[in-house]
């Protein structure tokens, strides 16, 4: 980090105590790396929300496979967006419930649209979109 710049941050003592406890629990050895990661996280979040930015991520779904035509509906949606869905993994959680993880790549607004459609499909019990960066702009 030849271009590193030092700067000061002011905050309430109890907030700093809570932050120190959190980063120690996670395993950070110093505040600087934790703050850098927080800043990176926010920059990446901004990056993927820009509709013209390439992003990658996962869409996680939990659903009851016995719901009438749910599996067919989810599969049809996935085929509709086959260019953005890079890979899928399907796991049987128990006799009735399945977990499906889709790896997605594309424009941020399209990825969000896909996630919204899948998560709002009748019979999906829970869904979550996790996005990240392609890594090209992360320092």
C-alpha positions as CSV (number, residue, x, y, z in Angstrom):
1,X,0.0,0.0,0.0
2,X,2.4,2.6,-1.2
3,X,-0.3,5.2,-1.7
4,X,-1.8,4.7,1.8
5,X,-3.1,7.9,3.5
6,X,-3.8,8.1,7.2
7,X,-6.9,10.0,8.4
8,X,-8.7,10.4,11.7
9,X,-12.3,9.4,12.5
10,X,-14.3,10.7,15.4
11,X,-17.1,8.7,16.9
12,X,-18.9,8.0,20.2
13,X,-16.9,5.9,22.6
14,X,-19.6,3.3,23.0
15,X,-19.9,2.9,19.2
16,X,-16.1,2.4,18.9
17,X,-16.2,-0.2,21.8
18,X,-19.0,-2.1,19.9
19,X,-17.0,-1.9,16.7
20,X,-13.9,-3.2,18.3
21,X,-15.8,-6.1,19.8
22,X,-17.4,-6.9,16.5
23,X,-14.1,-6.8,14.5
24,X,-12.3,-8.9,17.1
25,X,-15.1,-11.5,17.0
26,X,-14.9,-11.6,13.2
27,X,-11.1,-11.9,13.3
28,X,-9.7,-8.6,12.2
29,X,-6.4,-7.7,13.6
30,X,-6.8,-4.0,13.3
31,X,-9.4,-1.3,12.7
32,X,-7.9,-0.1,9.4
33,X,-8.6,-3.3,7.5
34,X,-12.1,-3.5,8.9
35,X,-12.8,0.1,7.8
36,X,-11.3,-0.6,4.4
37,X,-13.7,-3.6,4.0
38,X,-16.7,-1.5,5.1
39,X,-15.8,1.1,2.5
40,X,-15.2,-1.5,-0.2
41,X,-18.6,-3.1,0.6
42,X,-20.4,0.2,0.2
43,X,-18.6,1.0,-3.0
44,X,-19.5,-2.5,-4.4
45,X,-23.1,-2.0,-3.4
46,X,-23.2,1.3,-5.3
47,X,-21.5,-0.3,-8.3
48,X,-24.0,-3.1,-8.7
49,X,-27.0,-0.8,-8.2
50,X,-26.0,1.2,-11.3
51,X,-28.0,-0.4,-14.0
52,X,-25.2,-0.3,-16.6
53,X,-22.6,-2.0,-14.4
54,X,-21.7,-5.7,-14.8
55,X,-22.2,-7.5,-11.5
56,X,-22.1,-11.1,-10.2
57,X,-24.0,-12.7,-7.4
58,X,-26.2,-15.4,-6.1
59,X,-29.9,-15.9,-5.7
60,X,-30.9,-18.3,-3.0
61,X,-34.3,-19.8,-2.9
62,X,-36.1,-22.1,-0.4
63,X,-39.3,-23.6,-1.6
64,X,-41.7,-26.5,-1.2
65,X,-41.3,-28.7,-4.3
66,X,-44.8,-30.2,-3.7
67,X,-46.5,-26.8,-4.6
68,X,-48.4,-27.5,-7.8
69,X,-46.3,-26.4,-10.9
70,X,-43.8,-24.4,-8.8
71,X,-40.8,-26.4,-10.0
72,X,-41.9,-25.9,-13.7
73,X,-42.5,-22.2,-13.1
74,X,-39.0,-21.7,-11.6
75,X,-37.4,-23.7,-14.3
76,X,-39.2,-21.7,-17.0
77,X,-38.0,-18.4,-15.4
78,X,-34.5,-19.7,-15.3
79,X,-34.6,-20.7,-19.0
80,X,-35.9,-17.2,-19.8
81,X,-32.8,-15.7,-18.3
82,X,-30.3,-18.4,-19.3
83,X,-27.7,-15.8,-20.5
84,X,-27.5,-14.3,-16.9
85,X,-27.8,-17.5,-14.9
86,X,-24.3,-19.0,-15.1
87,X,-24.9,-22.1,-12.8
88,X,-27.4,-23.6,-10.4
89,X,-27.2,-25.9,-7.5
90,X,-30.2,-27.8,-6.1
91,X,-30.3,-29.4,-2.7
92,X,-33.1,-31.4,-1.0
93,X,-33.4,-30.1,2.5
94,X,-36.0,-32.6,3.7
95,X,-39.0,-34.5,2.4
96,X,-40.7,-31.3,1.2
97,X,-38.3,-28.4,1.0
98,X,-35.5,-27.6,-1.5
99,X,-32.7,-25.1,-1.6
100,X,-31.7,-23.7,-4.9
101,X,-28.7,-21.4,-5.4
102,X,-28.3,-19.6,-8.8
103,X,-25.1,-17.9,-9.8
104,X,-25.9,-14.9,-11.9
105,X,-23.9,-12.4,-13.9
106,X,-25.1,-9.4,-15.9
107,X,-26.3,-5.8,-15.6
108,X,-27.4,-4.9,-12.0
109,X,-30.9,-4.0,-12.9
110,X,-31.5,-7.3,-14.8
111,X,-30.1,-9.3,-12.0
112,X,-32.4,-7.6,-9.5
113,X,-35.4,-8.2,-11.9
114,X,-34.5,-11.9,-12.1
115,X,-34.3,-12.2,-8.3
116,X,-37.5,-10.3,-7.7
117,X,-39.4,-12.6,-10.2
118,X,-38.0,-15.8,-8.6
119,X,-38.5,-14.6,-5.0
120,X,-42.1,-13.5,-5.6
121,X,-43.1,-16.7,-7.3
122,X,-46.0,-18.3,-5.3
123,X,-44.6,-21.1,-3.2
124,X,-41.1,-19.7,-2.7
125,X,-40.8,-19.6,1.1
126,X,-37.6,-17.4,1.2
127,X,-35.3,-15.8,-1.3
128,X,-32.3,-13.6,-1.1
129,X,-30.1,-11.8,-3.6
130,X,-26.5,-11.4,-2.8
131,X,-24.5,-9.3,-5.2
132,X,-20.8,-8.6,-5.4
133,X,-18.4,-7.1,-7.9
134,X,-16.5,-8.7,-10.8
135,X,-13.4,-7.5,-8.9
136,X,-12.1,-5.3,-11.7
137,X,-12.5,-2.0,-9.8
138,X,-11.7,-3.2,-6.3
139,X,-8.4,-1.9,-4.8
